Amino acid sequence: MRSRGGLVSFRKQTKKVDAFPSSRTTPVQGWAPKLGDRVETPNGVGTVLKISGELYLIDLDNQIANVWERLRSIKRLS
């Protein structure tokens, strides 16, 4: 059977449903370092010097370098 130049499917039409419906109405606020906090980065341990949006300037211990890191690569020191 053809319809407008294409084949007609005999499959039953199904309603699309979200696999995992959202159960939260408000976003979850996670941990964010503040100025002076001690943190661990992939390059080593250091102190937060400056915050610019989602980037953090970290003064690394025992190194000359200061690095800009995103929040996802910073870990809290216990």
C-alpha positions in Angstrom: 0.0 0.0 0.0 1.4 3.4 -1.0 0.6 6.9 0.3 2.0 10.0 -1.3 5.0 8.3 -2.8 6.0 6.4 0.4 5.2 3.1 2.0 2.5 3.0 4.7 3.5 1.4 7.9 1.2 -1.1 9.5 2.7 -0.5 13.0 0.4 0.8 15.7 1.2 4.4 16.6 2.5 4.7 20.2 2.8 7.6 22.5 6.3 8.7 23.4 7.0 8.7 27.1 10.0 10.1 28.9 12.2 7.3 30.2 13.2 9.1 33.4 10.7 11.8 34.4 12.2 14.7 36.4 11.3 14.3 40.1 13.1 17.6 41.2 11.6 21.0 40.7 14.6 22.9 42.1 18.2 22.4 41.1 20.5 20.9 43.7 23.2 23.3 45.0 26.5 21.6 45.5 29.7 22.6 47.2 31.6 25.6 45.8 35.0 26.7 47.2 35.3 30.2 48.7 38.4 32.5 48.7 41.1 31.1 50.9 39.7 27.5 50.9 42.2 24.7 50.6 41.5 22.5 47.5 43.0 19.6 45.5 43.3 19.9 41.7 44.8 17.5 39.1 48.0 19.6 39.4 48.3 19.5 43.1 47.0 21.0 46.4 46.5 24.7 46.7 44.5 27.7 47.9 41.7 29.6 46.1 42.9 33.1 45.3 40.3 34.4 42.9 36.8 33.4 41.6 35.7 34.5 38.1 32.3 33.0 37.2 32.9 29.2 37.0 36.7 29.5 37.0 38.8 29.4 40.1 42.4 30.7 40.4 44.4 28.2 42.5 47.8 29.0 44.1 49.6 25.7 44.1 51.7 24.7 47.1 55.4 24.1 46.6 55.1 25.3 43.0 55.6 28.6 41.2 52.4 28.2 39.1 48.9 29.5 39.7 46.3 27.7 37.6 42.7 28.4 36.5 40.5 25.4 37.2 36.8 24.7 36.6 34.7 23.5 39.6 34.3 20.0 38.2 38.1 19.4 38.5 38.4 20.8 42.1 38.1 18.5 45.1 37.5 19.6 48.7 40.2 18.8 51.2 38.9 17.0 54.3 
